[in-house]
């Protein structure tokens, strides 16, 4: 019954599951269309919660490092576009937040459940997972996997 809580993220070396989701501005984002560059997916429980805010603002504060590594970054949780848009605007996040209706994307990435489990993935330009970690890993750890 609680197996969702204790499961591991998808393993490094796995082909990342493809998905399509809308971002906070209503743009359609399809993972496979981003091939050729690294993609960071940050699954987080909620907009404007203290730990989520800290985690996403750390990425914002290190944005030049993500840009120089040619990484596309997306925050992902099931909140609606209005919540995401307000959070993104207030915190000046330079990356889109995906609306994961029904936790479909989170479930594909073993991050869904009663609440979204904080998980960060870095997907290489070839579509293969190069980094997968629960919690709030440092920017340096995430970007090291893109090298």
C-alpha positions in Angstrom: 0.0 0.0 0.0 2.8 2.4 0.8 5.1 1.1 -1.9 4.8 4.4 -3.9 6.5 6.1 -1.0 9.6 3.9 -0.9 10.1 3.2 -4.6 13.3 4.4 -6.3 13.4 6.9 -9.2 13.8 5.5 -12.7 17.4 4.2 -13.0 20.2 6.0 -14.7 20.7 4.6 -18.2 16.9 4.1 -18.8 15.3 5.8 -21.8 13.2 8.6 -20.4 9.5 8.1 -21.0 8.1 10.5 -23.6 5.2 12.8 -22.5 3.4 15.9 -23.6 2.1 18.4 -21.1 1.0 22.0 -21.0 3.2 24.6 -19.3 2.0 27.5 -17.2 1.6 29.7 -20.3 -0.5 27.0 -22.2 2.4 25.9 -24.4 2.6 22.2 -25.3 5.9 20.6 -24.2 6.8 17.2 -25.6 10.0 15.6 -24.3 11.0 13.9 -27.5 10.9 17.3 -29.3 13.7 18.4 -27.0 16.2 15.8 -28.2 19.6 17.3 -28.8 19.8 19.1 -25.5 19.7 18.1 -21.9 16.4 18.3 -20.0 16.1 18.7 -16.3 12.8 17.7 -14.8 12.1 18.8 -11.2 9.1 17.1 -9.7 8.0 19.0 -6.6 4.9 18.8 -4.3 3.6 22.4 -4.4 3.9 25.9 -5.6 5.0 28.4 -2.8 5.8 25.7 -0.2 9.0 26.5 1.6 11.2 23.7 0.4 9.8 23.8 -3.2 10.4 27.6 -3.3 14.0 27.2 -2.1 14.7 24.4 -4.6 13.3 26.2 -7.6 14.8 29.5 -6.6 18.2 27.8 -6.3 17.9 26.8 -9.9 16.9 30.4 -10.8 19.9 31.7 -8.9 22.2 29.4 -10.9 20.4 29.9 -14.2 23.5 31.0 -16.2 25.0 27.6 -15.4 22.0 25.8 -16.7 22.0 27.9 -19.8 25.7 27.4 -20.5 25.2 23.7 -20.3 22.3 24.0 -22.9 19.8 22.4 -20.4 16.1 23.0 -20.7 14.6 23.0 -17.2 11.0 22.3 -16.2 9.3 22.2 -12.8 6.5 19.6 -12.7 3.5 19.1 -10.4 -0.2 18.7 -10.7 -1.2 22.3 -9.7 -3.0 24.3 -12.4 -1.6 26.8 -14.8 -2.9 29.8 -12.7 -1.1 28.6 -9.6 2.1 27.9 -11.6 2.0 31.2 -13.4 1.6 33.2 -10.2 4.4 31.2 -8.5 6.7 31.6 -11.5 6.0 35.3 -11.8 6.4 36.1 -8.1 9.6 34.1 -7.9 10.9 35.3 -11.3 11.6 31.7 -12.4 13.2 31.7 -15.9 11.9 28.3 -16.8 8.4 26.9 -17.4 6.3 24.9 -14.9 4.4 22.0 -16.3 0.8 21.2 -15.4 0.8 17.4 -14.6 -2.9 16.8 -14.6 -3.7 13.6 -12.8 0.0 13.0 -12.1 0.4 11.2 -15.4 4.0 12.4 -15.9 4.9 12.0 -12.3 3.7 8.4 -12.4 5.8 7.6 -15.5 8.8 8.9 -13.6 8.0 7.1 -10.3 7.4 10.5 -8.6 3.6 10.3 -8.1 1.5 9.1 -5.2 -0.5 10.6 -2.4 1.8 13.6 -2.8 4.5 14.3 -5.5 7.8 13.0 -4.3 10.5 15.6 -4.8 12.7 14.1 -7.6 15.2 15.6 -10.0 16.1 14.0 -13.4 18.6 15.0 -15.9 17.9 13.5 -19.3 20.8 13.6 -21.8 20.5 14.9 -25.4 20.0 11.3 -26.5 16.9 10.9 -24.3 18.6 8.7 -21.7 18.4 9.4 -18.0 21.8 10.5 -16.8 20.8 11.6 -13.3 18.0 10.7 -11.0 17.8 11.6 -7.3 15.1 12.1 -4.7 15.2 15.2 -2.5 16.8 18.6 -3.2 20.2 17.9 -4.9 22.6 20.7 -5.4 22.9 22.5 -8.7 26.5 21.3 -9.0 25.4 17.6 -8.7 22.7 18.0 -11.3 24.9 19.8 -13.8 27.8 17.4 -13.3 25.7 14.8 -15.0 25.3 16.9 -18.1 29.0 17.1 -18.7 
